[in-house]
Amino acid sequence: MTDEQVFSVIKEAIRSETGDMTTDITLKTTALDVSGWDSLAHGRIVMKIEVALSVRIDVDATYRAANVGDLLAIVRQAADQ
């Protein structure tokens, strides 16, 4: 799976969980940029990504991600294990 495909899954998980369809999600987007992305939504976003990609993600590591690009790197690392 390419970075673009993983990024697409992440964006869909964010949009699906938050309901925010208007914010342009980029690799530099942070949770503060997306309406409805709070700590509960974050956990659900990670679960949606895990299901969509059939991977197990270290949730604690995702809370240290500064932006979507960092989240992408964490997801890629989980997929490579």
C-alpha positions in Angstrom: 0.0 0.0 0.0 1.3 3.4 -1.0 1.5 6.5 1.2 -1.2 8.0 -0.9 -3.5 5.1 -0.2 -2.8 5.2 3.5 -3.3 9.0 3.5 -6.7 8.5 1.8 -7.8 6.0 4.5 -6.7 8.4 7.2 -8.6 11.3 5.6 -11.7 9.2 5.3 -11.5 8.1 8.9 -11.1 11.7 10.1 -14.0 12.9 8.0 -16.2 9.9 8.9 -15.6 10.3 12.6 -15.7 14.1 12.9 -18.3 14.9 10.2 -16.1 17.7 9.0 -16.3 17.6 5.3 -15.0 21.1 4.6 -11.5 21.2 6.1 -8.8 20.5 3.6 -6.9 17.7 5.3 -3.2 17.7 4.4 -0.1 16.2 6.0 0.3 19.4 8.1 -3.3 19.3 9.4 -3.6 19.0 13.2 -6.5 17.9 15.3 -7.1 21.5 16.3 -7.7 22.3 12.6 -10.6 19.8 12.3 -13.9 20.5 13.9 -14.9 17.6 16.2 -11.5 16.0 16.5 -11.2 15.6 20.2 -9.6 12.8 22.3 -12.6 10.5 21.9 -12.8 11.1 18.2 -9.0 10.5 18.0 -9.4 7.0 19.5 -12.2 6.2 17.1 -10.2 7.5 14.1 -7.3 5.2 15.0 -9.7 2.3 15.3 -11.2 3.0 11.9 -7.7 3.1 10.4 -6.9 -0.2 12.1 -10.0 -1.9 10.6 -9.6 -0.4 7.2 -5.9 -1.4 6.9 -5.9 -4.6 9.1 -3.1 -3.2 11.3 -2.6 -2.8 15.0 -1.5 0.8 15.8 0.1 2.0 19.1 -2.6 4.5 20.2 -0.2 6.1 22.7 2.2 6.9 19.8 -0.6 8.5 17.9 -1.3 11.0 20.7 2.3 12.2 20.3 1.7 12.9 16.5 1.9 16.6 15.8 0.0 16.4 12.6 -1.5 14.0 10.0 1.9 13.4 8.4 3.2 12.1 11.8 0.1 9.9 12.0 0.8 8.6 8.5 4.3 7.6 9.6 3.0 5.8 12.6 0.5 3.9 10.6 3.1 3.0 8.0 5.4 1.7 10.7 2.6 -0.4 12.1 1.9 -1.8 8.6 5.5 -2.7 8.1 5.7 -4.8 11.3 
